[in-house]
Amino acid sequence: MAMSETSIEEYTQKMRERYPRMTGLKAKSKLLDEFISITGWERKHANKVLLGLKRKSGSRGKRGAPKQYNPATIKALKNCWLWMDQPCGKRMKDMLPILVNYLKTTKAIRTQLEKISAASIDRSLKGFKVIAGKKVRPPKPASGVKSLVEIRAKNWDTCEPGWTEVDTVAHCGGDMSGSFIWTLTSVDVASGWTELRAIWNRGQHASFEDLESISESQPFKLLGVDSDNGGEFLNYHVYNWLKDHGIEQTRSRPYFKNDQAYVEQKNYTHVRSFLGYDRLEHHELLPQLNELLSLWSLWKNLLCVTMKQESCLRVGSGSVP
């Protein structure tokens, strides 16, 4: 009958106490033979266990290097991550040296936070991050002035600020019925400057007013607006206003999200991560929410690190874009 794990542990502990007291190779070999016959282990492994060079059976410790950062450091890192609006490790690494000077903590923790790598940040915060739920597809867009607006389906190649992508985000809570608040997002392709405004039911006139407000808030002249095929952008309110101000208007291909990759990215990092996925169906929240989003835009644009892709290499297709 095989011994239980508990019995083997107790027996191994007794044998490890006896084994060092044995003198002579013959005595040690005899004790080792007895130990092998009881446990059934391989001889070399059993010898290392009795010498303390191997873990005992059943005591499976975690392999790898010991943890470098203690719970107090991880807690301080988490607080910094939340204050910075939950950036990735690469962006947080550049912002940490500035923020740690204002932390009310020990010098040892501040030193660790200043030296922590981007990979260690992501690894330490992995347990605190959650995956967002399934996104809701908005209703089919109105045709509007599609025939008057040119389709733009190519990569942006500009270093001049003013060329923007715009989109709307539904705060419906998973139910597209009824009336609720939407967020209008505008992102400048060259600089990454992002502006957010809240609108009610993404109506044509309301979308036009928010685009006008965004244009006045940006620190550069608006040169072009690229949108999807939604009726909130493809309408005569927006079309005539852009035309009168000499601003170029283009649209993406239907059902091609990558045509608006810049603004689609900001829809999560600037809108969903801030306002979440709950339903906002109270019209009286609109003024306060717009004030909050204006301040949020300034925080993101002036005090947060922005990353931009410098180059792209396509492997296997024979072309390098």
N, C-alpha and C positions, 0 to 999 in steps of 0.2 A: 504494500500500500504506500503510495507516494506521500511525502511529508507536505504539510501546508506551508504557504509562504511565511507565515508567522513563526512556525516551528523552525524553518530553515534560518530565518533571521536570528532567532535566539541561539540556535546551535552555532551559527557562524560567529556570533559575538563571543561565545565561550571559547571557541577554537582560536580566534584571533588573540585572545588573552594568553592561551597556553603556548601557541606556536613560538613567540619570541623567547620563551623561557627554555625551550628545548636546546640542548647542546649537542653538537655533533650532527653530521649529515645523515647518519643512519636513523637517529631518533626523529629528526625532522621529516625524513622520507616516510617513516612508518606512520607518523601523525597525518601526513598529507594523503597517504593511501587510505586511511580511515575516513578522512574528510571527503575524498572523492567517492568512496563506496556509498556514503550516506547521501550526498547531494546529487551524485551523477554528473558532476561538472567535468569539463575537460581539464587536464592536469595543469597546463600552463595558466589557465584562467583562475583555477582554484588557488594556485600558489600566489598569484598577484593579489587575490582577495585577502588571503591570510596575511600578506605583507602590508596590506593597506594601500596598495598601488592601484586598486580597482574598486569601483563602487560595489557595495554588497548587493546580493540578489534582491530585487523588489524595490531598491532605493534608486529610482530613475531620476536623477537630477537633470536640470536643463543644461544642454550642451552650449558651447560657445563662450565668448568672453563675458565677464560679469558686467552688470549694468553700470554705466558710467554716471547716470544722472539719478539722484534720489527723488523720492516722491515730492519733496518740497520744491525742487527745481522744476519738475514736470508740472506742478500746480501753478507756479509762477509763469511758466511757458504757456500754459493753457489760458491764463488770464490775459497775457499779452496778445495771444492769438485772437481772443474774443474782442479785445479793445481795437485791434487792427482790422476788424471785420473779416476774420477767418481767411487770411491769404494762404497761398501755397508756401511750401518751405523755402523755395528760391526767392520769392518776393519778401517773405518775412525775415530772412537772413539779413537783408540789406536794411531793414527798418529797425531791427532789434537793438543795435548799438545806440540808437537815439533814445528809444523808449526806456531802456534799463536804467538810465540815469535818474528817472523819476519814480522808480520802484522803491517802495518802503520794505526792503528785505535786506538780508545779510550780504556782505561783500563777496562771500564765496559763491552765492547763487548768482549774483550779478556777473561775476567772472565767468561762470559756466555758460550763462546765457549769451555772453559776448562771443564765446568761442564755439558754440554749438554749430554744427554744419546743417546745411539745408536738408540732407537726407535724414539726419537724426531728428530734425524738427518734424518731418512728415511721419517718421516711424513712431515718435513719442506721442503724436497727436492722433494717430490712426484710430484709436479706440473712441475718440470723441466725435469723429466725423460720421455723418449719416448720409445715406443715398436718398435723393429726392424721389418722390413718387412719379407716376406716369403723367406726362404732360397732356393737356387737353388741346385738341385741334380746334381752332376758332371756326366760326361759321363761314360758309363760302362767301368770298368777297363780291361786291357789286362791280359791274363792268365799268361804270364811271366814264372816264375819258381815255380808255385804253388805246383807242386808235390814234390818239394825239400824242401819246407818251412813248418814247423809244425804249425798246428792251435793251438792257445792258447785261451781257453775259460774258464778261472777261475779267481778268485779274486787275486790281487797282495798281497803277504805276504812277504814283504821285507823291511828292514830298511837300506839296503846297497845302496848307491847312484851308479848310473851307468846303471840302468835298465830303459829304456826310451820307451815312445810311440811317434810315429811320424804320421803326417797327413799333407794334403795340403788344402789350402783355395783358391777358385777361385775368382779373382777380375774381374768378367765378366760383372757386371752391369745388370744381368738378362738375358744376351744373350751369350750362350756358343759357338757361332760360331766364327770363326776367331782366331787370336792370341792375347793373353793378358798375364798379369803377375799373377802368383800364389804366395802364401806365404807358405813356408814349416815350420811347427811348430814341435818342439821337446820338450818334457817335461819329466823331471826325476820324477819317481813315488815316491821315498822316500823323496826327498828334495823339489820338486816342481820347481826346476831350469828349466827355459824355455828359449829356443833359437829360434829366427826367422830369416829366410832367404828368399829373393825374388828370384824366378826363372821364366824363360820365357817358357810358355807352358808346364811346368812340364815334360820336356823331361828326358829320362833315365840318360843320361850323366850329365845333369845339376843337377838333384836330387842327384846323386852320389857325385858330387863336393860339394854341399851344406851340405850334411851329413858329409862329411870329414871335412869341415870348422867348423861345429857345434862340432864335436868330439874334434877338437883342441882348441876350445874356452871354453869348459866346464872345471871346476876346478876339475874334477874327471875322472877316466878312464871309457870309454864306455864298458859296459858288455853285454848289450842286446838291440835289437831294435825290437819293436812290431809295426806293421803297419796294414793298411787295405789291401785289395786285388788289389790296384791300380798298374798299370804297372810301375809307377815311382819308386816303391819300389821293386816289384817282377820282377827283371831283373838281368842279369848276371853281369852288372857293380857293382851293390850293393851287390849281393849275393857273388861274388868272393872276393870283398874287405872285407866284414864282416868275411868271412870264413878265409881269410889269416891273419886277426888280432885276431882271436879267439873270435869273438863277436857273440853271439847267435842271430839268426833271427827267429822271429815268426810272425804269421799273425792272424787277427781276423776272425770270421765267417762272411760270406757275409750278408749284410743288418742287422747286429747286432751292432748298434752304441754304445750300452752300454759296449761292449767289449773294447772300447777305451774311457772310460769316462773321464780320466784325460786330454787327449789332446783335446777332443771335447770341454771341458769346456774352455781351454785356447784359442781355436780358436775364441771364442767370446770376452773374457776379454782382450786378448792381441792383437788380430788381428782386428776383426770387430769394436770394440769400438775405435780403433786407426785409421784404414784406411777406415772404413766405407764399403759401398756396391756399390760404384761407379766403373765404368769400367776403368781399367788401361791398356791401349793398346799401350803405347809408349815404345819401347825397350830402348830408351836412358835414361829412368828413372831408369833403373835397378841398376847401380852403386850407385847413390845417395840414392836410396831406401834401398839398402843393408847396406850402412853406417848408415842410420837412424835407421834401425831395429836392428843393432848391439848395438847402444847406447840405444835404447828403451829396449832391453833385459837386459842390465846392470842396467838400472833404475828400472825395474820391479824386478829383482833378488836381488839387493842390498839395495834398499831404500823403498820398498813397503812390507806391511804386507801380509803374506800368511796364509790362514786357511786350516787345514787338518782335516778330519774326524777321530776321535779317536776310535769310536766303532759303531756297528750297531746292533740293536735289531729288530728281525722280530716277529711281534705280530699276532697270529691267525693261524700260520702254524705249530706250535709245534716244531720249531727248532730255535736255536739262532746261527747265523753264527759268 
